[in-house]
Amino acid sequence: MPATADRAAVLNRYRNVCVIGAGVIGSSWAALFLAHGLNVVINDPQPDIETVVNAALIKIAPTLLKLGLPHEGLERNLRFEPDLARAVAGADLVQENGPEKLEWKQQLWARIEAAVPKHALLLSSSSARPATEQAHEMKDASRLLVGHPFNPPHLIPLVEVVPGERTDPKATADAVAFYEALGKVPRVLKKEIQGFVANRLQRAIMREACYLVQEGVVTVDELDDVVTSSIGLRWAVNGPFSSFHMGGGPKGLESFFQHLGKNMAASFKVIPQVDLDEALQRRIIDQAAASFGKTPIPQMERARDDTQVALLHVLAARNGRDRT
C-alpha cells in the first residue's frame, strides 16, 4: 500500500472521474470514488438515474463508515451529465460499467476518444470483453485497459487489471497506482483470457456445485455450509496453491504432487456432465427459497457486508495493511 502522501498525490492526478453506467457496479464505484474525495460525473441514460444513485449511496454508507471512509455528504462532489461528450470532457479518468455488448463498447470508446482529454486513463469494468476487443474502433488505445472489480467494488478489494494489445505499459502502471490509492488490491494479468481469473475460478466452483445438487449429494444450503465452513475460511487466508503447499508437509508442493499428483491429474480428465436445464434450475431455486431465500435480500446483503468488513479488518491487521 502506498504511503499516505503518495496516495494523495495519485488521487490528485485523477481528481475528476467520469463513471459511465451507474447500475450496481457503477454506483458502487461512484461511492468509493466520492468517499476518497474525487469529483464524480455520472453518465447514464436511465431517466431516474439520480434517484437510483442517491438511493445506492444511502445503502452503501454504513459499509463505508465501517471501512473508516467518509460516508456523509458524498453527493456534494457528484453531478449527472446525460451528454457523453460533455460528461468526459474534463475527465482525468473514465470507469465504464456498461452492457457486455461488444459493438456497444467499441462505439462507446470511439466516441469517448473524440471528447476526452488525451491524458485521461480509460478503464472498463467489463467481466467478459478484453480491452483489445473493446478498442477496435479507437485510433489510439494506449490508455485503455480493463479494471475489472469483484462485486461490490466499494467493499471487495480485488481489481483485475488487464491491458490490451495496444495498451501502453505506463497506463497499466497508472491504473495499478490509482486502484492501490483507493485501497484496492489490483492484480495485473499477463495475458487476456475470456472471463479473466476470478470469474473463471468462480465458474468452475459453481459448475461443480450445480453437479452435486443435480446428483442429490447435497442441497444448496448444505453446499453453502460446506464451503463457508471449510475452503471459504481457508481461502480467505491462503489461496489454493499456498494451502496445498502447507498440506504437502516439509517439502510443500513437491511432496504434495509426489503423493497426490497422479490421482489429481486423473481426476482432471473426468468432467462430470452438468445439465443446467429448467428442471435443475427449478430445483436450485426451490431449495434456495426453502432455506436462505426466506431472508429478504437487503438483510442478507447487510449481514454479508458487515461480516466481510470485519474479516477485512482482521486480515489487514495481520498483514499490516491499511485499506482506507
C-alpha distance (Angstrom), angle and dihedral (degrees) to the residues before:
residue distance angle dihedral
M1 . . .
P2 3.83 . .
A3 3.81 119.4 .
T4 3.80 116.2 -93.6
A5 3.81 93.2 -103.5
D6 3.78 92.0 49.0
R7 3.79 91.4 48.7
A8 3.80 90.9 50.7
A9 3.80 90.7 50.2
V10 3.80 92.0 50.7
L11 3.78 93.3 48.3
N12 3.79 90.4 47.6
R13 3.82 88.5 59.2
Y14 3.81 88.6 57.9
R15 3.79 98.4 38.1
N16 3.82 93.3 138.4
V17 3.80 115.8 55.4
C18 3.79 129.6 179.9
V19 3.79 116.9 -154.5
I20 3.80 112.7 -158.7
G21 3.79 110.5 -157.1
A22 3.80 118.8 12.4
G23 3.77 105.3 -152.6
V24 3.80 120.2 124.4
I25 3.82 94.2 -52.8
G26 3.79 97.2 38.8
S27 3.81 94.3 47.8
S28 3.79 90.1 48.8
W29 3.82 91.5 51.3
A30 3.80 89.8 46.7
A31 3.81 91.4 53.1
L32 3.81 91.4 50.7
F33 3.81 93.2 46.9
L34 3.81 91.7 48.8
A35 3.81 91.6 47.0
H36 3.81 87.7 58.0
G37 3.80 92.1 52.8
L38 3.80 98.7 -103.0
N39 3.80 123.8 145.1
V40 3.79 109.1 -117.3
V41 3.78 129.8 -160.7
I42 3.79 115.7 -170.9
N43 3.79 121.8 -153.2
D44 3.80 113.6 -168.9
P45 3.82 129.7 138.8
Q46 3.81 95.4 -140.6
P47 3.82 107.5 120.6
D48 3.83 92.2 -139.6
I49 3.79 96.1 40.3
E50 3.82 94.9 126.4
T51 3.81 90.7 56.2
V52 3.81 91.4 45.9
V53 3.80 94.5 50.3
N54 3.80 95.5 43.4
A55 3.81 89.4 51.4
A56 3.81 89.3 50.0
L57 3.81 91.4 51.5
I58 3.81 90.3 53.1
K59 3.80 90.7 49.0
I60 3.82 93.5 47.7
A61 3.82 95.6 44.4
P62 3.85 97.0 87.3
T63 3.80 90.8 54.7
L64 3.80 92.2 48.7
L65 3.81 88.5 51.3
K66 3.81 91.8 52.6
L67 3.80 89.0 48.6
G68 3.79 89.4 55.9
L69 3.80 93.8 -112.1
P70 3.82 130.0 131.1
H71 3.79 109.0 -89.1
E72 3.79 107.3 169.2
G73 3.79 128.8 79.0
L74 3.80 92.7 10.3
E75 3.80 90.7 144.4
R76 3.81 90.3 70.0
N77 3.81 90.2 81.3
L78 3.79 94.5 39.1
R79 3.78 129.0 95.3
F80 3.78 136.0 164.3
E81 3.79 125.9 -131.6
P82 3.82 119.4 -179.7
D83 3.81 93.6 -169.6
L84 3.81 108.9 84.3
A85 3.80 97.0 -152.5
R86 3.79 92.2 50.8
A87 3.81 91.6 44.0
V88 3.81 94.3 57.5
A89 3.81 98.1 32.6
G90 3.80 94.7 99.3
A91 3.79 99.4 25.9
D92 3.79 123.4 132.5
L93 3.80 89.3 -172.5
V94 3.80 136.6 15.9
Q95 3.82 122.7 -155.4
E96 3.81 109.4 -167.5
N97 3.82 120.6 -157.5
G98 3.79 103.5 167.6
P99 3.81 133.7 135.3
E100 3.81 118.3 -54.4
K101 3.79 90.7 -113.4
L102 3.80 111.8 129.9
E103 3.81 98.6 -151.8
W104 3.82 90.6 47.0
K105 3.80 92.0 52.8
Q106 3.80 92.9 45.3
Q107 3.80 91.9 52.7
L108 3.80 91.4 43.1
W109 3.81 94.5 55.3
A110 3.80 91.6 46.1
R111 3.81 89.1 54.7
I112 3.79 92.2 45.1
E113 3.82 91.7 49.2
A114 3.79 89.9 57.9
A115 3.80 93.6 54.5
V116 3.82 109.2 27.1
P117 3.84 123.3 91.9
K118 3.80 112.9 -96.5
H119 3.81 93.1 -117.8
A120 3.80 94.9 54.3
L121 3.79 118.9 120.7
L122 3.82 111.1 -130.5
L123 3.80 115.8 -151.3
S124 3.79 130.9 177.1
S125 3.80 123.3 -157.4
S126 3.80 89.1 -155.5
S127 3.79 116.5 146.5
A128 3.79 93.6 -168.2
R129 3.81 113.3 26.2
P130 3.82 118.3 73.9
A131 3.79 118.1 -140.3
T132 3.81 92.2 -113.6
E133 3.81 90.2 61.9
Q134 3.79 94.1 42.7
A135 3.82 92.7 50.9
H136 3.81 95.1 55.6
E137 3.82 94.7 112.3
M138 3.81 96.5 40.4
K139 3.79 123.8 103.9
D140 3.80 93.0 -155.1
A141 3.80 115.3 27.0
S142 3.79 95.6 164.7
R143 3.82 93.6 113.2
L144 3.82 97.1 43.0
L145 3.80 123.3 98.3
V146 3.78 140.8 136.7
G147 3.81 119.9 -90.6
H148 3.80 99.3 -177.7
P149 3.82 114.2 -173.8
F150 3.76 128.2 -159.6
N151 3.80 107.3 -120.6
P152 2.98 124.7 -67.6
P153 3.82 97.9 30.4
H154 3.81 95.0 -164.1
L155 3.81 89.4 61.6
I156 3.82 114.3 22.8
P157 3.83 110.5 72.8
L158 3.81 102.2 -147.1
V159 3.79 122.8 101.3
E160 3.80 116.9 173.8
V161 3.81 106.6 -144.7
V162 3.80 108.9 -158.1
P163 3.82 119.5 177.5
G164 3.78 121.1 -157.4
E165 3.79 129.1 -132.5
R166 3.82 91.4 -89.0
T167 3.81 97.9 39.3
D168 3.79 114.3 122.8
P169 3.85 110.7 -125.1
K170 3.80 87.1 -130.5
A171 3.80 89.5 61.9
T172 3.80 90.0 51.9
A173 3.80 90.5 51.8
D174 3.81 90.1 47.3
A175 3.81 91.3 51.8
V176 3.81 91.4 50.7
A177 3.82 91.0 49.4
F178 3.81 91.5 48.6
Y179 3.80 95.1 50.4
E180 3.81 92.0 44.2
A181 3.79 89.3 52.7
L182 3.81 87.3 56.7
G183 3.80 90.3 54.3
K184 3.79 93.4 -104.9
V185 3.81 127.4 137.9
P186 3.82 104.6 -125.3
R187 3.78 117.2 -168.4
V188 3.81 119.9 -170.0
L189 3.81 116.3 -139.1
K190 3.78 113.3 -139.9
K191 3.81 92.6 -142.1
E192 3.77 139.5 12.6
I193 3.80 115.6 -98.3
Q194 3.79 131.2 168.6
G195 3.81 110.1 -92.8
F196 3.82 91.9 8.3
V197 3.84 113.8 -129.3
A198 3.81 114.7 -59.9
N199 3.81 95.2 46.5
R200 3.80 91.6 47.6
L201 3.79 89.5 54.5
Q202 3.80 91.4 44.6
R203 3.80 90.8 49.1
A204 3.82 92.4 50.7
I205 3.80 91.3 51.3
M206 3.81 92.4 45.6
R207 3.79 90.3 51.1
E208 3.80 91.6 55.3
A209 3.81 90.8 43.4
C210 3.81 90.9 55.1
Y211 3.82 90.1 47.2
L212 3.82 92.3 54.0
V213 3.81 91.0 50.3
Q214 3.80 90.5 44.6
E215 3.82 90.3 54.8
G216 3.81 92.9 46.7
V217 3.80 93.6 -117.2
V218 3.82 92.9 129.6
T219 3.79 140.6 -8.7
V220 3.79 120.6 -114.0
D221 3.81 94.6 -101.0
E222 3.81 91.6 47.3
L223 3.79 90.3 51.5
D224 3.81 90.8 50.1
D225 3.81 89.3 51.9
V226 3.80 90.8 50.8
V227 3.80 91.0 52.6
T228 3.81 98.1 44.4
S229 3.82 91.3 45.2
S230 3.81 95.6 50.3
I231 3.79 129.9 8.1
G232 3.81 93.1 19.7
L233 3.80 90.5 61.0
R234 3.78 92.7 40.8
W235 3.80 95.6 49.0
A236 3.81 92.9 49.3
V237 3.81 85.9 66.7
N238 3.80 104.5 27.3
G239 3.80 131.2 15.6
P240 3.82 123.9 -126.2
F241 3.79 96.2 -88.3
S242 3.81 97.9 48.1
S243 3.83 89.9 42.6
F244 3.80 92.1 55.1
H245 3.81 89.3 41.8
M246 3.80 89.0 61.4
G247 3.80 90.0 42.8
G248 3.81 90.1 57.1
G249 3.78 94.6 67.6
P250 3.83 127.7 -131.8
K251 3.82 93.0 -16.7
G252 3.77 93.8 46.4
L253 3.79 118.3 -160.1
E254 3.81 91.6 2.6
S255 3.81 90.4 63.6
F256 3.78 91.8 38.8
F257 3.80 92.8 57.2
Q258 3.81 92.2 42.3
H259 3.79 90.9 57.1
L260 3.80 103.2 31.4
G261 3.79 106.6 14.6
K262 3.81 96.8 94.2
N263 3.81 94.0 50.1
M264 3.79 91.4 44.0
A265 3.80 91.6 50.7
A266 3.80 89.9 51.4
S267 3.79 92.0 49.4
F268 3.80 90.4 51.6
K269 3.80 88.9 62.1
V270 3.80 92.7 55.9
I271 3.79 110.0 77.7
P272 3.83 111.5 178.9
Q273 3.78 115.1 -140.5
V274 3.79 115.2 -108.2
D275 3.77 115.4 -166.9
L276 3.80 104.9 -165.9
D277 3.80 92.2 -169.4
E278 3.79 127.1 149.7
A279 3.81 91.7 -85.0
L280 3.82 94.0 55.8
Q281 3.79 91.9 42.3
R282 3.80 89.4 52.5
R283 3.82 91.5 48.5
I284 3.80 90.6 52.8
I285 3.82 92.9 45.2
D286 3.82 93.2 48.3
Q287 3.80 93.7 47.0
A288 3.79 90.4 49.6
A289 3.81 91.3 48.5
A290 3.81 90.0 52.9
S291 3.81 93.2 53.1
F292 3.81 128.4 19.1
G293 3.80 90.6 1.8
K294 3.81 88.6 76.9
T295 3.81 89.0 71.7
P296 3.83 114.7 81.7
I297 3.82 110.8 -109.1
P298 3.85 94.4 -123.4
Q299 3.81 87.9 56.0
M300 3.81 91.1 48.7
E301 3.81 90.9 48.6
R302 3.81 92.7 50.4
A303 3.82 91.7 50.5
R304 3.82 90.7 45.6
D305 3.80 94.0 49.5
D306 3.81 94.5 45.5
T307 3.80 91.9 49.4
Q308 3.80 93.4 45.9
V309 3.81 91.0 49.6
A310 3.82 89.5 52.4
L311 3.80 89.9 49.5
L312 3.81 91.6 48.5
H313 3.81 90.3 52.6
V314 3.81 90.8 51.8
L315 3.80 92.5 48.2
A316 3.82 91.9 45.5
A317 3.80 90.8 51.8
R318 3.79 91.0 49.4
N319 3.79 92.8 47.7
G320 3.80 96.2 38.5
R321 3.80 89.0 -122.9
D322 3.79 125.7 142.4
R323 3.82 113.6 -151.9
T324 3.78 95.8 -170.4
